[in-house]
Every structure is written in structure tokens, then in C-alpha cells.
Amino acid sequence: MSYLPWAILALVAYSLVAPFMRIATTGTAKIPSNVATMMTNTILVVLTAVIVLYNREDALGYVLHPKAGYVVLAGVCLTVGILAYYRALSLGPVSVVSPIFGMFLVLSSLLGIAFLNESVTARKLLGIGLGLVAVYLVSVE
């Protein structure tokens, strides 16, 4: 299967995270955002382990892989990002927090262009610019 159906599935699934987390971490019977992070990421780890086992992938064989350090760095960044995102959702509206968080797409694109030698096109630059405008319009009250 090509990457596009996976990207659309990711879009749909991840779009539901913010509303569910906002509901779970606010109100009178709320779950603390750090606990919610632990719960959701435990589910992520368990379900991913099931998939790795099902596919008979040798996960332990990659622990000492030359690129494992990048995975560790990504994991630290993911941890900080998700903890901060869930905390922001527990404190602010989804309609503002999610677009600001979603700017990671713009920043990731710029980092890919700057450091991974990815191509720069007028359309990409326009998309990045429009993304910035969209977040500004949505997040400013």
C-alpha cells in the first residue's frame, strides 16, 4: 500500500486525539494530563508490540543499530511534545491548541528542507506560508 492511505488514516485517527483528551482532562472528574499521557502511550506501546510480534520483526536487534541514537532523540522529543500537548489541551480550547501544535508540520517541513536536502518549490513555500496564516487566524481571539 502506498503512503497516502496511511497518511489519511493518521490524519483521521490523530484528529480524534485532541477532542478525546480535552474531554478526559477537563471538568469535575478529570484525569491529570500526565496520567492521560501515560495511559495513551502505554496503549501505544502495547499495541505496537503486538504488531511487531505479529510481523516477526526483531525489535531487540535494532537496539545497537547505528541509527538507534536518532530513534532515542525522536523518542525524547516525542515525550516532551506529547506531554506539553496534553497539558495544553487540559488548559485551553482544542480549536486553538491543536492548530498551534499542528504547526509542527510547517516546522518539520522547514527542517527537512534545511537539513535533509529536500527540494524547495514555490508550492511548498506557499503551503508553509498559508499554514502560518491559518494558524494565526484560528488561534488569535
TORVO-5029 format. One record per atom (N, C-alpha, C): residue number from 1; residue in one letter; x, y, z; atom name. Coordinates in nm, 2 decimals. Layout:
% TORVO-5029
seq, type, x, y, z, atom
NUM, a, X, Y, Z, CA;
...
END
This chain:
% TORVO-5029
seq, type, x, y, z, atom
1, m, 0.09, -0.12, 0.00, N;
1, m, 0.00, 0.00, 0.00, CA;
1, m, 0.09, 0.12, 0.00, C;
2, s, 0.05, 0.23, -0.07, N;
2, s, 0.13, 0.35, -0.08, CA;
2, s, 0.12, 0.43, 0.05, C;
3, y, 0.19, 0.54, 0.06, N;
3, y, 0.19, 0.62, 0.18, CA;
3, y, 0.06, 0.70, 0.20, C;
4, l, -0.01, 0.73, 0.09, N;
4, l, -0.12, 0.82, 0.10, CA;
4, l, -0.24, 0.76, 0.19, C;
5, p, -0.28, 0.64, 0.17, N;
5, p, -0.38, 0.59, 0.26, CA;
5, p, -0.34, 0.59, 0.41, C;
6, w, -0.21, 0.56, 0.43, N;
6, w, -0.16, 0.57, 0.57, CA;
6, w, -0.16, 0.71, 0.63, C;
7, a, -0.13, 0.80, 0.54, N;
7, a, -0.13, 0.94, 0.58, CA;
7, a, -0.28, 0.99, 0.62, C;
8, i, -0.37, 0.94, 0.54, N;
8, i, -0.51, 0.98, 0.56, CA;
8, i, -0.56, 0.91, 0.69, C;
9, l, -0.53, 0.78, 0.71, N;
9, l, -0.56, 0.72, 0.83, CA;
9, l, -0.50, 0.79, 0.95, C;
10, a, -0.38, 0.83, 0.94, N;
10, a, -0.31, 0.90, 1.05, CA;
10, a, -0.39, 1.03, 1.08, C;
11, l, -0.42, 1.11, 0.97, N;
11, l, -0.50, 1.23, 0.99, CA;
11, l, -0.63, 1.21, 1.06, C;
12, v, -0.70, 1.11, 1.02, N;
12, v, -0.83, 1.08, 1.08, CA;
12, v, -0.81, 1.04, 1.23, C;
13, a, -0.73, 0.95, 1.25, N;
13, a, -0.71, 0.90, 1.39, CA;
13, a, -0.65, 1.01, 1.48, C;
14, y, -0.55, 1.08, 1.43, N;
14, y, -0.49, 1.18, 1.52, CA;
14, y, -0.58, 1.30, 1.54, C;
15, s, -0.67, 1.33, 1.45, N;
15, s, -0.77, 1.43, 1.46, CA;
15, s, -0.86, 1.41, 1.58, C;
16, l, -0.88, 1.28, 1.62, N;
16, l, -0.97, 1.25, 1.73, CA;
16, l, -0.90, 1.26, 1.86, C;
17, v, -0.77, 1.26, 1.86, N;
17, v, -0.69, 1.26, 1.99, CA;
17, v, -0.73, 1.39, 2.07, C;
18, a, -0.72, 1.50, 2.01, N;
18, a, -0.74, 1.63, 2.08, CA;
18, a, -0.88, 1.64, 2.15, C;
19, p, -0.98, 1.61, 2.08, N;
19, p, -1.11, 1.62, 2.14, CA;
19, p, -1.13, 1.52, 2.26, C;
20, f, -1.08, 1.40, 2.23, N;
20, f, -1.09, 1.30, 2.34, CA;
20, f, -1.01, 1.34, 2.46, C;
21, m, -0.89, 1.39, 2.44, N;
21, m, -0.80, 1.43, 2.55, CA;
21, m, -0.86, 1.55, 2.62, C;
22, r, -0.92, 1.64, 2.55, N;
22, r, -0.97, 1.76, 2.61, CA;
22, r, -1.09, 1.72, 2.71, C;
23, i, -1.17, 1.63, 2.66, N;
23, i, -1.28, 1.58, 2.74, CA;
23, i, -1.23, 1.50, 2.87, C;
24, a, -1.13, 1.42, 2.85, N;
24, a, -1.07, 1.34, 2.96, CA;
24, a, -1.00, 1.42, 3.06, C;
25, t, -0.94, 1.53, 3.02, N;
25, t, -0.85, 1.61, 3.11, CA;
25, t, -0.92, 1.74, 3.17, C;
26, t, -1.05, 1.76, 3.14, N;
26, t, -1.11, 1.88, 3.20, CA;
26, t, -1.24, 1.84, 3.27, C;
27, g, -1.30, 1.94, 3.34, N;
27, g, -1.42, 1.92, 3.41, CA;
27, g, -1.40, 1.87, 3.55, C;
28, t, -1.51, 1.83, 3.61, N;
28, t, -1.50, 1.79, 3.75, CA;
28, t, -1.44, 1.65, 3.77, C;
29, a, -1.46, 1.56, 3.69, N;
29, a, -1.40, 1.42, 3.70, CA;
29, a, -1.29, 1.41, 3.60, C;
30, k, -1.19, 1.50, 3.61, N;
30, k, -1.08, 1.50, 3.51, CA;
30, k, -0.96, 1.41, 3.54, C;
31, i, -0.89, 1.36, 3.44, N;
31, i, -0.77, 1.28, 3.46, CA;
31, i, -0.65, 1.38, 3.44, C;
32, p, -0.55, 1.38, 3.53, N;
32, p, -0.44, 1.47, 3.51, CA;
32, p, -0.37, 1.44, 3.37, C;
33, s, -0.33, 1.55, 3.31, N;
33, s, -0.27, 1.53, 3.17, CA;
33, s, -0.15, 1.44, 3.17, C;
34, n, -0.07, 1.44, 3.27, N;
34, n, 0.05, 1.34, 3.27, CA;
34, n, 0.00, 1.20, 3.28, C;
35, v, -0.11, 1.17, 3.36, N;
35, v, -0.16, 1.04, 3.37, CA;
35, v, -0.22, 1.00, 3.24, C;
36, a, -0.29, 1.09, 3.18, N;
36, a, -0.35, 1.06, 3.05, CA;
36, a, -0.25, 1.03, 2.94, C;
37, t, -0.14, 1.10, 2.95, N;
37, t, -0.02, 1.07, 2.86, CA;
37, t, 0.03, 0.93, 2.88, C;
38, m, 0.05, 0.90, 3.01, N;
38, m, 0.10, 0.76, 3.04, CA;
38, m, 0.00, 0.65, 2.99, C;
39, m, -0.13, 0.68, 3.01, N;
39, m, -0.23, 0.58, 2.97, CA;
39, m, -0.23, 0.56, 2.82, C;
40, t, -0.23, 0.67, 2.75, N;
40, t, -0.24, 0.66, 2.60, CA;
40, t, -0.11, 0.60, 2.54, C;
41, n, 0.00, 0.64, 2.60, N;
41, n, 0.13, 0.59, 2.54, CA;
41, n, 0.15, 0.44, 2.58, C;
42, t, 0.09, 0.40, 2.70, N;
42, t, 0.10, 0.26, 2.73, CA;
42, t, 0.02, 0.18, 2.63, C;
43, i, -0.09, 0.23, 2.59, N;
43, i, -0.17, 0.16, 2.49, CA;
43, i, -0.09, 0.16, 2.36, C;
44, l, -0.03, 0.27, 2.32, N;
44, l, 0.05, 0.28, 2.20, CA;
44, l, 0.16, 0.17, 2.20, C;
45, v, 0.23, 0.16, 2.31, N;
45, v, 0.34, 0.06, 2.33, CA;
45, v, 0.29, -0.08, 2.32, C;
46, v, 0.19, -0.11, 2.39, N;
46, v, 0.13, -0.25, 2.39, CA;
46, v, 0.08, -0.29, 2.25, C;
47, l, 0.01, -0.20, 2.19, N;
47, l, -0.04, -0.23, 2.05, CA;
47, l, 0.07, -0.24, 1.95, C;
48, t, 0.17, -0.15, 1.96, N;
48, t, 0.28, -0.16, 1.87, CA;
48, t, 0.36, -0.29, 1.89, C;
49, a, 0.38, -0.33, 2.01, N;
49, a, 0.45, -0.46, 2.04, CA;
49, a, 0.37, -0.57, 1.98, C;
50, v, 0.24, -0.57, 1.99, N;
50, v, 0.16, -0.68, 1.92, CA;
50, v, 0.19, -0.68, 1.77, C;
51, i, 0.19, -0.56, 1.71, N;
51, i, 0.22, -0.56, 1.57, CA;
51, i, 0.36, -0.60, 1.53, C;
52, v, 0.46, -0.56, 1.61, N;
52, v, 0.60, -0.61, 1.59, CA;
52, v, 0.61, -0.76, 1.60, C;
53, l, 0.54, -0.81, 1.70, N;
53, l, 0.55, -0.96, 1.72, CA;
53, l, 0.47, -1.03, 1.61, C;
54, y, 0.36, -0.98, 1.57, N;
54, y, 0.28, -1.04, 1.46, CA;
54, y, 0.36, -1.04, 1.33, C;
55, n, 0.44, -0.93, 1.30, N;
55, n, 0.52, -0.92, 1.18, CA;
55, n, 0.65, -0.99, 1.20, C;
56, r, 0.68, -1.05, 1.31, N;
56, r, 0.80, -1.12, 1.34, CA;
56, r, 0.93, -1.03, 1.31, C;
57, e, 0.92, -0.91, 1.36, N;
57, e, 1.03, -0.81, 1.35, CA;
57, e, 1.12, -0.82, 1.47, C;
58, d, 1.25, -0.82, 1.45, N;
58, d, 1.34, -0.84, 1.56, CA;
58, d, 1.37, -0.70, 1.62, C;
59, a, 1.28, -0.65, 1.70, N;
59, a, 1.30, -0.52, 1.76, CA;
59, a, 1.43, -0.51, 1.84, C;
60, l, 1.46, -0.61, 1.92, N;
60, l, 1.58, -0.60, 2.00, CA;
60, l, 1.71, -0.60, 1.92, C;
61, g, 1.70, -0.65, 1.80, N;
61, g, 1.82, -0.65, 1.72, CA;
61, g, 1.86, -0.51, 1.67, C;
62, y, 1.76, -0.41, 1.69, N;
62, y, 1.79, -0.28, 1.64, CA;
62, y, 1.84, -0.18, 1.76, C;
63, v, 1.84, -0.24, 1.88, N;
63, v, 1.88, -0.15, 1.99, CA;
63, v, 2.02, -0.10, 1.97, C;
64, l, 2.11, -0.17, 1.92, N;
64, l, 2.25, -0.13, 1.89, CA;
64, l, 2.28, -0.08, 1.75, C;
65, h, 2.17, -0.06, 1.67, N;
65, h, 2.18, -0.02, 1.54, CA;
65, h, 2.25, 0.12, 1.53, C;
66, p, 2.33, 0.14, 1.43, N;
66, p, 2.40, 0.27, 1.42, CA;
66, p, 2.31, 0.40, 1.42, C;
67, k, 2.18, 0.38, 1.38, N;
67, k, 2.09, 0.49, 1.38, CA;
67, k, 1.99, 0.49, 1.50, C;
68, a, 2.02, 0.40, 1.60, N;
68, a, 1.93, 0.39, 1.72, CA;
68, a, 1.93, 0.52, 1.80, C;
69, g, 2.04, 0.59, 1.79, N;
69, g, 2.05, 0.72, 1.87, CA;
69, g, 1.95, 0.82, 1.82, C;
70, y, 1.92, 0.82, 1.69, N;
70, y, 1.82, 0.91, 1.63, CA;
70, y, 1.68, 0.87, 1.68, C;
71, v, 1.66, 0.74, 1.70, N;
71, v, 1.53, 0.70, 1.75, CA;
71, v, 1.52, 0.74, 1.89, C;
72, v, 1.62, 0.73, 1.97, N;
72, v, 1.62, 0.78, 2.11, CA;
72, v, 1.59, 0.93, 2.11, C;
73, l, 1.66, 1.01, 2.03, N;
73, l, 1.63, 1.15, 2.03, CA;
73, l, 1.49, 1.18, 1.99, C;
74, a, 1.44, 1.11, 1.89, N;
74, a, 1.30, 1.13, 1.85, CA;
74, a, 1.21, 1.09, 1.96, C;
75, g, 1.24, 0.99, 2.04, N;
75, g, 1.15, 0.95, 2.15, CA;
75, g, 1.15, 1.05, 2.26, C;
76, v, 1.26, 1.11, 2.29, N;
76, v, 1.27, 1.22, 2.38, CA;
76, v, 1.18, 1.34, 2.34, C;
77, c, 1.20, 1.38, 2.21, N;
77, c, 1.12, 1.49, 2.15, CA;
77, c, 0.97, 1.46, 2.15, C;
78, l, 0.94, 1.33, 2.12, N;
78, l, 0.80, 1.29, 2.12, CA;
78, l, 0.74, 1.30, 2.26, C;
79, t, 0.82, 1.26, 2.36, N;
79, t, 0.77, 1.26, 2.50, CA;
79, t, 0.75, 1.41, 2.54, C;
80, v, 0.84, 1.49, 2.52, N;
80, v, 0.82, 1.63, 2.56, CA;
80, v, 0.70, 1.69, 2.48, C;
81, g, 0.70, 1.67, 2.35, N;
81, g, 0.59, 1.72, 2.27, CA;
81, g, 0.45, 1.67, 2.32, C;
82, i, 0.44, 1.54, 2.34, N;
82, i, 0.31, 1.49, 2.38, CA;
82, i, 0.27, 1.54, 2.52, C;
83, l, 0.36, 1.54, 2.61, N;
83, l, 0.33, 1.59, 2.75, CA;
83, l, 0.29, 1.73, 2.74, C;
84, a, 0.36, 1.81, 2.66, N;
84, a, 0.32, 1.95, 2.65, CA;
84, a, 0.18, 1.97, 2.58, C;
85, y, 0.16, 1.89, 2.48, N;
85, y, 0.04, 1.90, 2.40, CA;
85, y, -0.08, 1.86, 2.49, C;
86, y, -0.07, 1.75, 2.56, N;
86, y, -0.18, 1.71, 2.65, CA;
86, y, -0.21, 1.81, 2.76, C;
87, r, -0.10, 1.87, 2.82, N;
87, r, -0.11, 1.97, 2.92, CA;
87, r, -0.19, 2.09, 2.86, C;
88, a, -0.15, 2.14, 2.74, N;
88, a, -0.21, 2.25, 2.68, CA;
88, a, -0.36, 2.22, 2.65, C;
89, l, -0.39, 2.10, 2.61, N;
89, l, -0.53, 2.06, 2.59, CA;
89, l, -0.61, 2.06, 2.72, C;
90, s, -0.55, 2.03, 2.83, N;
90, s, -0.62, 2.04, 2.96, CA;
90, s, -0.64, 2.18, 3.01, C;
91, l, -0.57, 2.27, 2.95, N;
91, l, -0.58, 2.41, 2.99, CA;
91, l, -0.65, 2.50, 2.89, C;
92, g, -0.65, 2.47, 2.76, N;
92, g, -0.70, 2.56, 2.66, CA;
92, g, -0.79, 2.49, 2.56, C;
93, p, -0.86, 2.57, 2.48, N;
93, p, -0.95, 2.51, 2.38, CA;
93, p, -0.88, 2.43, 2.27, C;
94, v, -0.94, 2.32, 2.23, N;
94, v, -0.89, 2.24, 2.12, CA;
94, v, -0.87, 2.33, 1.99, C;
95, s, -0.97, 2.42, 1.97, N;
95, s, -0.96, 2.50, 1.84, CA;
95, s, -0.84, 2.59, 1.84, C;
96, v, -0.78, 2.62, 1.95, N;
96, v, -0.66, 2.70, 1.95, CA;
96, v, -0.53, 2.61, 1.97, C;
97, v, -0.54, 2.52, 2.06, N;
97, v, -0.42, 2.43, 2.09, CA;
97, v, -0.38, 2.35, 1.97, C;
98, s, -0.48, 2.28, 1.91, N;
98, s, -0.45, 2.19, 1.80, CA;
98, s, -0.38, 2.26, 1.68, C;
99, p, -0.43, 2.37, 1.64, N;
99, p, -0.36, 2.44, 1.53, CA;
99, p, -0.22, 2.48, 1.56, C;
100, i, -0.20, 2.53, 1.68, N;
100, i, -0.06, 2.57, 1.72, CA;
100, i, 0.02, 2.44, 1.72, C;
101, f, -0.02, 2.33, 1.78, N;
101, f, 0.05, 2.21, 1.78, CA;
101, f, 0.08, 2.16, 1.64, C;
102, g, -0.03, 2.18, 1.56, N;
102, g, -0.02, 2.13, 1.42, CA;
102, g, 0.09, 2.21, 1.34, C;
103, m, 0.14, 2.31, 1.39, N;
103, m, 0.25, 2.39, 1.32, CA;
103, m, 0.37, 2.30, 1.31, C;
104, f, 0.38, 2.19, 1.39, N;
104, f, 0.49, 2.10, 1.38, CA;
104, f, 0.51, 2.06, 1.23, C;
105, l, 0.40, 2.05, 1.16, N;
105, l, 0.41, 2.02, 1.01, CA;
105, l, 0.49, 2.12, 0.94, C;
106, v, 0.47, 2.25, 0.96, N;
106, v, 0.54, 2.35, 0.90, CA;
106, v, 0.69, 2.35, 0.94, C;
107, l, 0.71, 2.34, 1.07, N;
107, l, 0.85, 2.33, 1.12, CA;
107, l, 0.92, 2.21, 1.07, C;
108, s, 0.86, 2.10, 1.07, N;
108, s, 0.92, 1.97, 1.02, CA;
108, s, 0.96, 1.99, 0.87, C;
109, s, 0.87, 2.05, 0.80, N;
109, s, 0.89, 2.08, 0.65, CA;
109, s, 1.02, 2.16, 0.64, C;
110, l, 1.02, 2.27, 0.72, N;
110, l, 1.14, 2.36, 0.71, CA;
110, l, 1.27, 2.29, 0.75, C;
111, l, 1.26, 2.21, 0.85, N;
111, l, 1.38, 2.13, 0.89, CA;
111, l, 1.42, 2.03, 0.78, C;
112, g, 1.33, 1.97, 0.72, N;
112, g, 1.36, 1.88, 0.61, CA;
112, g, 1.43, 1.95, 0.49, C;
113, i, 1.38, 2.07, 0.46, N;
113, i, 1.44, 2.15, 0.36, CA;
113, i, 1.58, 2.19, 0.40, C;
114, a, 1.59, 2.24, 0.52, N;
114, a, 1.72, 2.30, 0.56, CA;
114, a, 1.83, 2.19, 0.59, C;
115, f, 1.79, 2.08, 0.65, N;
115, f, 1.89, 1.99, 0.69, CA;
115, f, 1.89, 1.85, 0.62, C;
116, l, 1.78, 1.82, 0.55, N;
116, l, 1.78, 1.69, 0.49, CA;
116, l, 1.78, 1.70, 0.33, C;
117, n, 1.81, 1.82, 0.29, N;
117, n, 1.83, 1.84, 0.14, CA;
117, n, 1.71, 1.81, 0.06, C;
118, e, 1.59, 1.84, 0.12, N;
118, e, 1.47, 1.82, 0.05, CA;
118, e, 1.44, 1.94, -0.04, C;
119, s, 1.37, 1.92, -0.15, N;
119, s, 1.35, 2.02, -0.25, CA;
119, s, 1.26, 2.13, -0.20, C;
120, v, 1.29, 2.25, -0.25, N;
120, v, 1.21, 2.37, -0.22, CA;
120, v, 1.14, 2.41, -0.35, C;
121, t, 1.01, 2.42, -0.34, N;
121, t, 0.93, 2.46, -0.45, CA;
121, t, 0.84, 2.58, -0.41, C;
122, a, 0.80, 2.65, -0.51, N;
122, a, 0.71, 2.77, -0.48, CA;
122, a, 0.58, 2.72, -0.41, C;
123, r, 0.53, 2.60, -0.45, N;
123, r, 0.41, 2.55, -0.39, CA;
123, r, 0.43, 2.51, -0.25, C;
124, k, 0.55, 2.45, -0.22, N;
124, k, 0.58, 2.42, -0.07, CA;
124, k, 0.59, 2.54, 0.01, C;
125, l, 0.66, 2.64, -0.04, N;
125, l, 0.67, 2.77, 0.03, CA;
125, l, 0.53, 2.84, 0.05, C;
126, l, 0.45, 2.83, -0.05, N;
126, l, 0.31, 2.88, -0.04, CA;
126, l, 0.23, 2.81, 0.07, C;
127, g, 0.25, 2.68, 0.07, N;
127, g, 0.18, 2.59, 0.17, CA;
127, g, 0.22, 2.63, 0.31, C;
128, i, 0.35, 2.64, 0.32, N;
128, i, 0.40, 2.68, 0.46, CA;
128, i, 0.35, 2.81, 0.50, C;
129, g, 0.35, 2.91, 0.41, N;
129, g, 0.30, 3.04, 0.44, CA;
129, g, 0.15, 3.04, 0.47, C;
130, l, 0.08, 2.97, 0.39, N;
130, l, -0.07, 2.96, 0.42, CA;
130, l, -0.10, 2.88, 0.55, C;
131, g, -0.01, 2.79, 0.59, N;
131, g, -0.02, 2.72, 0.72, CA;
131, g, 0.00, 2.82, 0.83, C;
132, l, 0.09, 2.90, 0.82, N;
132, l, 0.12, 3.01, 0.92, CA;
132, l, 0.00, 3.10, 0.93, C;
133, v, -0.05, 3.14, 0.82, N;
133, v, -0.17, 3.23, 0.82, CA;
133, v, -0.29, 3.16, 0.88, C;
134, a, -0.31, 3.04, 0.85, N;
134, a, -0.43, 2.96, 0.90, CA;
134, a, -0.42, 2.95, 1.05, C;
135, v, -0.30, 2.92, 1.10, N;
135, v, -0.29, 2.90, 1.25, CA;
135, v, -0.31, 3.04, 1.32, C;
136, y, -0.26, 3.14, 1.26, N;
136, y, -0.28, 3.28, 1.32, CA;
136, y, -0.43, 3.31, 1.32, C;
137, l, -0.50, 3.29, 1.21, N;
137, l, -0.64, 3.32, 1.21, CA;
137, l, -0.72, 3.24, 1.30, C;
138, v, -0.69, 3.11, 1.32, N;
138, v, -0.76, 3.03, 1.41, CA;
138, v, -0.73, 3.05, 1.56, C;
139, s, -0.60, 3.08, 1.59, N;
139, s, -0.56, 3.09, 1.73, CA;
139, s, -0.57, 3.23, 1.80, C;
140, v, -0.59, 3.33, 1.72, N;
140, v, -0.60, 3.47, 1.78, CA;
140, v, -0.74, 3.50, 1.80, C;
141, e, -0.77, 3.53, 1.93, N;
141, e, -0.91, 3.56, 1.97, CA;
141, e, -0.95, 3.70, 1.93, C;
END
